[in-house]
């Protein structure tokens, strides 16, 4: 392999979204950071050809990379992963060793690159135990990455120390909404996409009575029932939906109000339950690219909470914030400029299991316990 000549340290990050799979490489040189690779594929293409993730890095001498880690595990090299780790990051009852996450990891297990999986919000020691009961999805690993980028953004723009950063991250994605609370540079709470209010595609937190009516609830159900389904049975995209909402379609307008009300409620819940006093709200995700809606939700957030809305630093990349944040974390793990952020987040201290502090029936518990460690 012919490596690109680099004058600094190159680290990589990846984000597996509902629609797109993003890959970013950052190069640090004498403290300055720039993007040297910014690539996106459809998530379906990567599922069918996982090796493209490694091939995309060809020609770069990559020191370390953080790969998509789903519902998280402790910080470790992918070659150290056990079958139990694969189960926990994917939460698939069958085929967890061949999930889309696992197939990419398998590629990097054979590569001469230090590739890491990282914790999600639940495993972090900075999240109090009382916020974890009967919860798995407090925010997947990519939300930890986006929060790391938020810490860098606020610290750099304000001149504050990493340990003085305090904000709410609201990720408004093409499918899910998710929220992360950061206080003193630490993640202290989160609301993941399957626990949040209604998203663009996802119905969000399940009403138990609706779940009973559906009879069987599987992962596919988590991706449907949201705004786009209530408006056009899922046969549209966020950009088109907001055009309808702002141009006189009454059903779209009411759905936009419901979507907005949910976002405000989740932000308020995060502030109340965490007891934090954020300096700002960062918004990210696909909906954050819809300018008319950003102006609308920004006014609502400022009016309701007295907080300004800001965007995360992207270093000029077009990829999702999760991929950029993953590359930032990879840099910190390797001892680069962002090591203070990794240390403050206490990623290396993450422990436990996504199954901790959850009430499950005996059959499910037995199945989990029988999974090889």
C-alpha positions as a printed Julia matrix, in Angstrom:
373×3 Matrix{Float64}:
   0.0     0.0    0.0
   1.38    3.41  -0.93
   0.78    5.84   1.89
   0.12    9.52   1.44
   3.0    11.51   2.87
   1.67   13.21   6.01
   3.3    15.88   8.07
   1.08   15.2   11.08
  -1.02   12.54  12.79
  -4.05   11.24  10.88
  -7.01    9.72  12.72
 -10.35    8.53  11.44
 -13.98    8.39  12.45
 -17.06    6.72  11.01
 -20.76    7.17  11.55
 -23.41    4.67  10.45
 -26.61    6.65  10.08
 -30.08    5.57   9.05
 -29.47    6.74   5.47
 -25.77    7.57   5.08
 -22.47    6.08   6.21
 -19.84    8.8    6.71
 -16.05    8.51   6.93
 -13.78   11.36   8.01
 -10.01   11.66   8.43
  -8.51   14.49  10.46
  -4.87   15.48  10.3
  -3.25   17.25  13.24
  -0.06   19.14  12.52
   1.57   21.42  15.09
  -1.77   21.79  16.86
  -3.69   22.73  13.72
  -6.4    20.35  12.52
  -7.81   19.89   9.03
  -9.97   17.4    7.19
  -8.05   15.28   4.68
 -10.86   12.86   3.8
 -14.62   13.46   3.82
 -16.59   10.63   2.21
 -20.18    9.41   2.34
 -21.85    6.24   1.09
 -25.4     5.03   1.41
 -25.84    2.86   4.49
 -27.19    0.12   2.23
 -24.03    0.13   0.09
 -21.82   -0.34   3.16
 -24.05   -3.13   4.43
 -23.55   -4.92   1.11
 -19.84   -4.11   0.84
 -18.36   -3.49   4.31
 -14.8    -3.62   3.03
 -15.29   -0.25   1.32
 -14.77    1.36   4.74
 -11.17    0.16   4.88
 -10.57    0.69   1.17
 -11.57    4.34   1.56
  -8.64    4.86   3.95
  -6.17    3.44   1.44
  -3.31    5.82   0.75
  -3.39    7.4    4.22
  -1.18    6.44   7.13
  -3.92    6.3    9.74
  -2.8     6.13  13.37
  -6.17    5.17  14.83
  -9.84    5.06  13.9
 -13.1     4.87  15.85
 -15.65    2.63  14.14
 -19.44    2.7   14.68
 -20.14    1.07  18.04
 -23.93    1.1   18.3
 -25.15    0.74  21.87
 -21.57    0.72  23.08
 -19.07   -1.28  25.05
 -15.99   -0.35  27.02
 -13.25    1.38  25.06
 -11.21   -1.34  23.39
  -9.46   -2.34  20.19
 -11.71   -4.27  17.83
  -9.35   -7.24  17.94
 -10.16   -7.55  21.66
 -13.92   -7.85  21.13
 -15.84  -10.9   22.33
 -19.16  -12.33  21.07
 -20.86  -10.66  24.05
 -19.55   -7.28  22.82
 -21.08   -7.88  19.39
 -24.42   -8.72  21.0
 -24.39   -5.56  23.11
 -23.47   -3.12  20.36
 -26.17   -4.42  18.0
 -28.84   -5.77  20.39
 -29.92   -8.27  17.77
 -31.32  -11.52  19.09
 -30.08  -13.37  16.03
 -27.1   -12.85  13.74
 -25.39  -10.33  16.01
 -22.02  -11.66  14.81
 -22.96  -10.73  11.24
 -24.78   -7.44  11.79
 -23.81   -4.43   9.69
 -21.76   -3.16  12.64
 -20.05   -6.53  13.08
 -19.18   -6.86   9.39
 -17.31   -3.55   9.35
 -15.53   -4.45  12.58
 -14.5    -7.81  11.08
 -12.8    -5.93   8.24
 -10.78   -3.8   10.66
  -9.86   -6.78  12.83
  -7.65   -7.9    9.94
  -6.23   -4.44   9.2
  -2.95   -2.95  10.37
  -4.75   -0.02  12.0
  -5.61    0.57  15.63
  -9.41    0.51  15.32
 -11.5     1.11  18.43
 -15.04    0.64  19.64
 -16.24    3.09  22.28
 -18.93    3.41  24.94
 -22.41    4.77  24.45
 -23.96    7.12  27.0
 -25.19    4.41  29.38
 -21.75    2.94  30.06
 -20.14    6.25  31.02
 -19.27    6.62  34.72
 -20.41   10.25  34.6
 -24.08    9.24  34.16
 -25.62    8.67  37.62
 -27.04    5.2   38.16
 -30.54    6.49  38.91
 -30.78    7.69  35.3
 -30.07    4.2   33.9
 -32.86    2.05  35.35
 -34.94    0.3   32.67
 -33.01    2.22  30.03
 -30.67    1.09  27.27
 -30.9     3.87  24.73
 -29.6     6.91  26.56
 -27.74    7.74  23.37
 -25.72    5.53  21.05
 -21.95    5.8   20.64
 -22.24    8.31  17.78
 -24.0    10.69  20.19
 -20.96   10.47  22.46
 -18.86   11.41  19.42
 -21.09   14.38  18.58
 -20.98   15.5   22.22
 -17.16   15.37  22.11
 -17.32   17.65  19.09
 -19.65   19.93  21.04
 -17.14   20.16  23.89
 -14.43   21.14  21.43
 -16.72   23.66  19.71
 -17.83   25.45  22.87
 -14.38   25.44  24.42
 -12.75   26.83  21.27
 -15.34   29.52  20.54
 -15.72   30.75  24.11
 -12.19   30.23  25.33
 -13.51   28.16  28.23
 -11.66   25.17  29.6
 -12.9    21.77  28.44
 -14.01   21.11  32.02
 -16.19   24.26  31.97
 -18.31   23.34  28.95
 -22.05   22.99  29.53
 -24.69   22.47  26.84
 -27.51   20.38  25.45
 -26.93   18.56  22.18
 -30.1    18.03  20.13
 -29.52   15.69  17.21
 -32.43   15.93  14.77
 -31.79   13.12  12.35
 -33.47   11.73   9.27
 -35.1     9.05  11.45
 -34.58    9.75  15.17
 -34.14   12.64  17.56
 -31.66   12.28  20.43
 -30.45   14.55  23.22
 -27.3    14.64  25.35
 -26.61   16.78  28.42
 -23.01   17.89  29.04
 -21.94   19.52  32.3
 -18.37   20.35  33.33
 -17.18   18.64  30.16
 -18.87   15.36  31.11
 -21.9    13.61  29.67
 -24.39   13.39  32.54
 -27.63   12.33  30.84
 -29.13   11.35  27.52
 -32.35   10.56  25.7
 -31.78    8.17  22.82
 -33.81    7.95  19.64
 -36.1     5.17  20.87
 -36.81    7.06  24.11
 -37.22   10.56  22.68
 -40.19   12.36  21.25
 -41.38   11.72  17.7
 -38.7    11.97  15.03
 -38.85   12.4   11.29
 -39.27    8.67  10.64
 -39.38    7.2   14.13
 -42.44    7.36  16.37
 -40.02    7.82  19.28
 -40.89    6.41  22.69
 -43.53    3.69  22.35
 -46.94    4.07  23.92
 -47.45    0.72  25.66
 -51.02    0.49  24.41
 -49.88    1.0   20.81
 -47.23   -1.69  21.32
 -49.94   -4.06  22.57
 -52.13   -3.3   19.54
 -49.22   -4.0   17.18
 -48.81   -7.39  18.81
 -45.16   -7.89  17.9
 -42.63   -5.1   18.25
 -39.29   -5.51  16.5
 -36.48   -3.17  15.47
 -38.2    -2.37  12.19
 -41.02   -0.74  14.14
 -38.56    1.73  15.69
 -37.88    3.27  12.27
 -41.49    3.99  11.35
 -44.53    5.86  12.63
 -42.98    9.31  12.85
 -43.72   12.62  11.14
 -43.0    11.44   7.59
 -45.22    8.38   8.06
 -48.09   10.36   9.55
 -47.83   12.83   6.68
 -47.17   10.63   3.65
 -46.69    7.06   4.87
 -42.94    7.57   4.77
 -42.95    8.45   1.07
 -41.18   11.79   1.45
 -38.06   13.32   3.0
 -37.6    15.99   5.69
 -36.79   18.76   3.2
 -40.01   18.19   1.25
 -42.07   17.87   4.43
 -40.96   21.27   5.72
 -41.75   22.87   2.37
 -45.32   21.66   2.8
 -45.41   22.79   6.44
 -44.26   26.34   5.66
 -46.39   26.69   2.54
 -49.92   26.2    3.72
 -50.43   22.45   4.13
 -52.44   22.27   7.36
 -51.63   18.65   8.23
 -47.92   19.27   7.7
 -48.11   22.4    9.85
 -49.77   20.55  12.73
 -47.26   17.72  12.5
 -44.43   20.24  12.55
 -45.9    21.73  15.72
 -46.07   18.25  17.28
 -42.46   17.58  16.26
 -41.35   20.93  17.68
 -43.27   20.43  20.92
 -41.49   17.13  21.42
 -38.07   18.7   20.93
 -38.83   21.44  23.45
 -40.15   18.87  25.9
 -37.03   16.72  25.63
 -34.71   19.71  26.08
 -36.7    20.8   29.13
 -36.65   17.27  30.53
 -32.89   17.07  30.16
 -32.39   20.36  31.96
 -34.8    19.51  34.78
 -33.62   15.95  35.42
 -29.92   16.77  35.09
 -30.02   20.05  36.99
 -27.65   21.65  34.5
 -27.59   25.24  33.3
 -26.53   24.99  29.66
 -24.86   27.91  27.96
 -26.41   26.96  24.61
 -28.13   24.25  22.6
 -26.23   22.64  19.76
 -28.33   21.18  16.97
 -27.04   18.6   14.54
 -28.35   15.98  12.15
 -30.16   16.18   8.83
 -32.91   18.54  10.01
 -30.26   21.04  11.12
 -29.57   21.59   7.4
 -33.13   22.8    6.76
 -32.59   26.54   7.17
 -36.22   27.62   7.48
 -36.93   25.11  10.21
 -33.67   25.92  12.02
 -34.74   29.56  12.22
 -38.16   28.46  13.5
 -36.92   26.03  16.19
 -34.15   28.44  17.24
 -36.72   31.13  18.0
 -38.79   28.63  19.99
 -35.79   27.46  22.04
 -34.66   31.01  22.76
 -38.18   32.07  23.76
 -38.79   29.01  25.94
 -35.41   28.57  27.64
 -33.51   31.79  26.95
 -30.79   29.8   25.19
 -29.12   30.46  21.87
 -28.89   27.74  19.24
 -25.52   26.98  17.69
 -23.97   24.57  15.21
 -21.06   22.24  15.82
 -17.64   22.89  14.31
 -17.13   20.68  11.25
 -13.63   21.7   10.09
 -15.2    22.2    6.67
 -16.42   18.61   6.35
 -19.83   17.77   4.92
 -20.14   14.47   6.78
 -22.3    14.05   9.85
 -21.07   15.4   13.16
 -20.82   11.89  14.6
 -18.11   10.92  12.13
 -16.13   14.11  12.78
 -16.45   13.6   16.53
 -15.33    9.98  16.16
 -12.15   11.14  14.37
 -11.64   13.68  17.16
 -11.92   10.92  19.78
  -9.53    8.72  17.79
  -7.04   11.6   17.9
  -7.45   11.87  21.66
  -7.01    8.13  22.19
  -3.77    8.32  20.21
  -2.49   11.12  22.47
  -3.16   14.02  20.14
  -4.58   17.48  20.64
  -7.98   16.19  21.76
  -6.7    13.89  24.51
  -8.03   16.3   27.17
 -11.56   15.85  25.81
 -11.24   12.05  25.89
  -9.88   12.21  29.45
 -12.6    14.6   30.64
 -15.31   12.38  29.15
 -13.7     9.49  31.07
 -14.14    7.14  28.12
 -11.45    4.77  29.38
 -13.35    4.32  32.65
 -16.57    3.1   31.01
 -17.78   -0.18  32.49
 -20.83   -2.35  32.79
 -23.34   -3.65  30.32
 -26.28   -2.2   28.42
 -28.33   -4.86  30.22
 -27.51   -3.54  33.71
 -30.4    -2.27  35.86
 -33.13   -3.49  33.49
 -36.07   -5.68  34.37
 -36.24   -8.56  31.88
 -38.16  -11.83  31.87
 -36.34  -15.03  32.84
 -36.19  -16.38  29.28
 -34.47  -13.25  27.98
 -32.09  -13.16  30.94
 -31.12  -16.79  30.36
 -30.46  -16.09  26.69
 -28.2   -13.14  27.57
 -26.33  -15.11  30.23
 -25.72  -17.98  27.83
 -24.06  -15.7   25.29
 -20.32  -16.32  25.34
 -18.22  -13.74  27.08
